[in-house]
Amino acid sequence: MKKVYLDNASTTQLRPEVVQEMTKVLSEDYGNPSSTHSLGRNSKSILELSRKAIAKQLNASAQEIIFTSCGTEANNWILRSAVKDLKVKRIITSKIEHHAVLHTVQSLQNEFDIQVDYVAVKPNGEIDMSDLVDLLSQETHFTRKISSDKMKKWVPDDQNLNNSTEEIKTLVSLMHVNNEIGTVLDVDKVGRICEQYNALFHSDMVQSVGKTEIDLQHLHIDFMVASAHKFHGPKGVGFAFVKKNSGLQPLFYGGEQEKGLRPGTEAVHQIAGMAKALDVSYTNLETERNHISDLKNYLITQLEIEFPSFVINGTSDGIYTILNVLLPFSDDKTAMILFNLDMKGIAASRGSACQSGSIKPSHVLAEMLSNEDLKKPSLRISFSHFNTKEDIDLLIFGLKSI
């Protein structure tokens, strides 16, 4: 049975060049980068050359690239340090962010009593820019009140307390490409808005790095994160872009690696593999983008023929690697759709209820769809350059047979 992999937003197949690069480093360059002998120095050289290569692809400074284990770690670190160390008292985000951001923000709200505002989401899954401007332009002066037990608490000015006020620091956290529906945020516009209102800007770019051009020197952005396994690199490694002199502090302690910001012996083979994966992705970007875009358009055409009442969740002009569709299936066929596809060798994912045994609907689709539509099967198909038209034909055949 031919295996059809259409779940590339979840993880991607390693490129052969990446496997070759990692195998070489694993077998030959096994020194600890912190060691001063020749083997250590050689590993350190691989580490720093990888950092420079990644920085070059994104037009950033090498010293602004910090290696982490994944995007989730990087998001947690940036958001937590922003509140704890940079004294951010307000975070503006959206309810369609990845849980690595949403759950972290909720935890920080409970722990530090920060203000959290959620920017409105349009029915097509796009961020409402007007609402973002409204939120940033709202009065953000809070009063620091000292209670009788000397505990500090932030309360709004309009409570008419006779205490001194100061403007609170705000951070905006909005992802570049939504991992479920593929909508693309205008990060350049958001960055300029944040700069206008003196707010920090953090963006989860896990779904866009390696798949679209990113110029960090010309974006008004303070922090971004990426994960290697989303662009045909290895799992267990990612990086954060941290703007110079940001003031971020470590998430945990125990070593001086990564300028003391991310201690722990570096996974040199994974970092080298990540740098190679990013290099190959951007070298082949135009060719692979055209190929994948053709596949996406072909799938949409086939769906229009075979399931004319299907609906695209999000926008048709989202990222070319993701298509999320609402299928016109009856209730009795909804629950087992992924199982039936899997039995036919087709790997995809659901953007609705019952995903991985959960009875909760997708938090992203819940912001966009009616309760009735949430009960219907939504399927996320995510592509890579490894896919072919035959894969699409097999998916359509599999859906028809259900």
C-alpha positions in Angstrom: 0.0 0.0 0.0 1.4 3.4 -1.0 1.7 5.7 2.0 0.3 9.2 1.4 1.6 11.8 3.9 -0.5 15.0 4.0 0.2 16.1 7.5 3.3 18.3 7.0 2.0 21.1 9.3 2.5 18.5 12.0 6.0 17.5 11.0 8.0 16.9 7.9 10.1 14.3 6.3 13.8 14.8 6.6 15.6 15.9 3.4 18.3 13.5 2.3 20.9 16.3 2.5 19.9 16.8 6.2 20.3 13.1 7.0 23.7 13.1 5.3 24.8 16.2 7.2 23.6 14.9 10.6 25.2 11.5 10.0 28.6 13.1 9.3 28.4 15.3 12.5 27.3 12.4 14.6 30.1 10.1 13.5 32.9 12.6 13.1 32.3 15.7 15.1 31.4 14.4 18.5 33.3 16.9 20.7 31.6 19.0 23.3 31.5 22.6 21.9 32.5 23.9 25.3 35.7 21.9 25.4 38.9 23.7 24.5 40.7 20.8 22.7 40.5 20.4 18.9 37.5 18.1 18.9 35.6 20.7 21.0 36.7 23.6 18.9 35.6 21.8 15.7 32.1 21.3 17.2 32.0 24.9 18.3 32.9 25.9 14.7 30.0 23.9 13.3 27.7 25.4 15.9 28.7 29.0 15.0 28.7 28.4 11.3 25.2 27.0 11.6 24.1 30.1 13.5 25.6 32.4 10.9 23.9 30.4 8.1 20.5 30.6 9.8 20.9 34.3 10.5 21.9 35.0 6.9 18.8 33.3 5.5 16.6 35.6 7.7 18.7 38.7 7.4 19.5 38.8 11.1 22.6 39.1 13.2 24.1 35.8 14.3 24.2 37.0 17.9 20.4 37.4 17.7 19.8 33.6 17.0 19.5 31.5 20.1 19.2 27.7 19.8 16.4 25.9 21.7 14.9 22.4 21.8 11.7 23.5 19.9 9.3 26.3 19.2 7.3 25.6 22.3 10.3 26.1 24.6 11.2 29.3 22.8 7.6 30.7 23.1 7.5 29.8 26.8 10.9 31.4 27.4 10.2 34.7 25.6 6.7 35.2 27.1 7.7 34.3 30.6 10.9 36.4 30.6 9.0 39.3 29.1 6.6 39.3 32.0 9.1 38.4 34.8 12.2 40.3 33.6 11.0 43.0 31.2 8.0 43.9 33.4 5.4 43.4 30.7 2.0 43.9 32.5 -0.2 43.4 29.4 -0.3 40.8 26.6 -2.4 41.2 23.5 -2.8 37.9 21.6 -5.6 36.0 19.8 -7.7 33.0 20.7 -6.4 31.2 17.5 -2.8 31.1 18.6 -0.9 27.8 19.1 -1.4 26.4 22.6 2.3 27.0 23.2 1.4 30.6 23.3 -2.2 30.5 24.6 -1.5 28.2 27.6 1.7 30.1 28.5 -0.2 33.4 28.5 -3.0 31.9 30.6 -0.4 30.6 33.1 1.3 34.0 33.3 -2.0 35.7 33.9 -2.7 33.4 36.8 0.8 33.7 38.2 1.5 37.4 37.7 -2.0 38.9 37.4 -1.2 40.5 34.1 -3.8 42.0 31.8 -4.6 39.8 28.8 -6.6 41.1 25.8 -7.7 39.0 22.8 -7.8 40.7 19.5 -10.9 40.0 17.4 -10.7 37.3 14.7 -12.7 37.7 11.5 -14.9 34.9 10.2 -12.2 33.9 7.7 -9.6 33.5 10.4 -7.7 36.7 9.8 -6.8 39.0 12.7 -8.8 42.2 12.8 -6.2 44.9 12.5 -8.6 47.7 13.4 -9.4 45.9 16.7 -5.6 45.5 17.4 -5.2 49.3 16.9 -8.2 49.9 19.2 -6.7 47.7 21.9 -3.3 49.3 21.7 -4.8 52.8 21.7 -6.8 52.2 24.8 -5.7 53.9 28.0 -3.0 51.7 29.5 -2.2 53.5 32.6 -2.7 51.5 35.7 -2.4 52.4 39.4 -0.1 50.5 41.6 -1.9 50.1 44.9 -0.2 49.0 48.1 -2.7 47.1 50.3 -2.5 46.8 54.0 -0.6 43.6 53.8 2.0 45.2 51.6 1.0 43.1 48.6 1.2 44.9 45.3 -1.7 44.7 42.8 -2.5 46.5 39.6 -5.9 48.1 39.4 -7.5 50.4 36.7 -7.3 54.1 37.0 -11.0 54.5 36.8 -11.4 53.2 40.3 -10.5 56.7 41.4 -7.7 55.6 43.8 -5.4 58.4 45.0 -2.2 56.7 44.1 0.5 57.4 41.5 0.1 55.9 38.0 2.5 54.7 35.4 2.1 53.3 31.9 2.2 49.6 31.7 4.4 47.7 29.2 2.5 45.8 26.5 3.6 42.8 24.4 1.7 41.7 21.3 2.0 38.0 20.5 0.5 36.9 17.1 1.6 34.0 14.9 2.7 34.5 11.3 0.9 31.6 9.8 -1.9 29.7 11.6 -1.0 26.1 11.9 -4.6 24.9 11.5 -6.1 27.0 8.7 -3.0 28.6 7.1 -4.1 32.3 7.3 -1.1 34.6 7.0 -0.6 37.6 9.2 0.8 40.8 7.8 3.7 40.9 10.3 5.2 44.0 8.7 2.0 45.9 9.3 1.6 44.6 12.9 5.2 45.4 13.6 4.7 49.0 12.5 1.5 49.3 14.6 3.4 47.9 17.6 6.2 50.4 17.1 3.7 53.2 16.9 2.3 52.3 20.3 5.6 51.4 21.9 4.6 47.7 22.3 6.9 44.7 22.0 6.1 42.3 19.2 6.5 38.5 19.4 5.5 36.2 16.6 5.4 32.4 16.4 6.8 31.8 12.9 7.0 28.0 13.2 4.8 27.5 10.1 6.4 30.1 7.9 10.2 29.8 8.4 11.6 27.9 5.4 8.4 28.3 3.5 8.3 32.1 2.8 10.8 34.9 2.7 11.4 36.6 6.1 13.6 39.7 6.5 14.1 40.3 10.2 16.1 43.5 9.6 13.2 45.2 7.9 10.4 43.9 10.2 9.6 45.7 13.4 9.8 42.6 15.5 11.4 41.9 18.8 11.1 38.1 19.1 10.2 35.2 16.8 10.5 31.4 17.0 11.1 28.5 14.6 11.2 24.7 14.8 13.4 22.6 12.5 11.1 19.7 12.0 8.6 22.0 10.3 11.0 22.6 7.4 12.4 19.1 6.8 14.9 19.3 9.6 15.3 17.1 12.7 12.9 17.1 15.7 14.1 18.3 19.0 15.7 21.5 17.8 14.6 25.1 17.0 15.7 28.6 17.5 14.5 32.0 18.7 15.3 35.4 17.2 15.9 37.8 20.1 16.5 41.4 19.2 19.8 42.9 20.4 19.7 44.3 24.0 16.3 42.9 24.6 17.0 42.2 28.3 15.6 38.7 28.2 16.8 36.4 31.0 17.2 32.5 31.0 14.2 30.2 31.5 16.5 27.9 33.5 20.1 27.9 34.7 23.2 25.7 34.8 25.6 26.7 32.1 26.9 29.5 29.9 25.9 28.1 26.5 24.0 30.3 24.1 25.3 33.5 25.9 24.0 32.1 29.1 20.4 32.4 27.9 19.8 28.7 27.1 22.2 26.5 29.2 22.8 22.9 28.4 25.2 21.1 26.0 24.2 21.9 22.5 22.9 19.2 20.1 25.5 19.9 17.4 24.2 17.3 15.0 20.6 18.6 15.2 21.7 22.2 14.9 23.8 21.4 11.8 20.9 19.5 10.4 18.6 22.5 11.0 20.9 24.9 9.3 21.2 22.5 6.3 17.4 22.1 6.1 16.9 25.8 6.2 19.6 26.4 3.5 18.1 23.8 1.1 14.6 25.1 1.8 15.4 28.6 0.8 17.6 27.5 -2.1 14.7 25.6 -3.6 11.9 27.9 -2.3 10.6 29.2 -5.6 10.5 25.8 -7.3 9.0 24.0 -4.4 6.4 26.8 -3.7 5.2 26.6 -7.3 5.0 22.8 -7.1 3.1 22.7 -3.8 0.8 25.6 -4.9 -0.1 23.6 -8.0 -1.0 20.6 -5.8 -3.1 22.7 -3.6 -5.0 24.2 -6.5 -5.4 20.7 -8.0 -6.9 19.4 -4.8 -9.3 22.4 -4.6 -10.4 21.6 -8.2 -11.0 17.9 -7.4 -12.9 18.8 -4.3 -15.1 21.1 -6.3 -15.9 18.3 -8.7 -16.4 15.5 -6.2 -17.7 17.4 -3.1 -19.2 20.7 -4.6 -20.6 21.8 -1.3 -17.3 21.7 0.6 -16.1 24.9 2.3 -12.6 26.2 2.8 -12.0 27.1 6.5 -9.9 30.3 6.4 -9.0 32.0 3.2 -8.1 30.4 -0.2 -5.1 32.7 -0.4 -3.5 31.5 2.9 -0.1 29.8 3.1 0.3 27.4 0.1 1.3 24.5 2.3 -2.1 24.2 4.3 -5.7 23.7 3.2 -8.4 23.2 5.8 -11.8 22.1 4.5 -15.2 21.5 5.9 -16.6 18.4 4.2 -20.3 17.7 3.4 -20.3 14.3 5.3 -23.2 12.9 7.4 -22.8 12.7 11.1 -22.4 8.9 11.1 -19.2 9.3 8.9 -17.7 12.1 10.8 -16.1 10.4 13.8 -14.1 7.8 11.9 -12.9 9.9 9.0 -9.2 9.9 10.0 -9.3 6.2 10.9 -10.8 5.3 7.5 -8.2 7.4 5.7 -5.4 5.9 7.8 -6.6 2.4 6.8 -6.0 3.4 3.2 -2.5 4.6 3.9 -3.4 8.3 4.0 -2.1 10.6 6.8 -4.0 13.8 7.4 -5.4 15.6 10.5 -8.6 16.9 11.7 -9.3 20.5 12.7 -12.5 19.6 14.5 -13.7 17.4 17.4 -12.4 14.0 18.2 -8.9 14.8 17.3 -6.6 12.3 18.9 -9.5 11.1 21.0 -10.4 14.5 22.3 -14.0 15.5 22.5 -13.2 19.2 22.3 -13.5 21.0 19.0 -10.5 22.8 17.5 -10.1 26.1 19.4 -9.2 27.8 16.1 -12.3 26.6 14.3 -14.4 27.4 17.4 -13.6 31.1 16.8 -14.8 30.9 13.2 -17.6 28.3 12.7 -21.1 27.9 14.0 -21.8 25.2 16.6 -23.5 23.2 13.9 -20.5 23.4 11.5 -18.2 22.5 14.3 -19.9 19.1 14.5 -19.1 18.4 10.8 -15.8 17.0 9.7 -13.0 19.5 9.0 -9.9 18.1 7.4 -6.5 19.7 7.4 -4.4 18.7 4.4 -0.8 20.0 4.6 1.6 19.6 1.7 5.4 19.4 1.0 7.5 19.1 -2.1 7.6 15.3 -1.6 3.9 15.1 -2.5 2.6 14.4 -6.0 -0.7 14.6 -7.9 -1.1 10.9 -7.3 -1.2 11.6 -3.6 -4.1 14.0 -4.2 -5.9 11.5 -6.4 -5.6 8.8 -3.7 -6.9 11.3 -1.0 -10.0 12.1 -3.2 -10.5 8.4 -3.8 -10.2 7.7 -0.1 -12.7 10.4 0.8 -15.2 9.2 -1.9 -15.0 5.6 -0.5 -16.0 6.9 3.0 
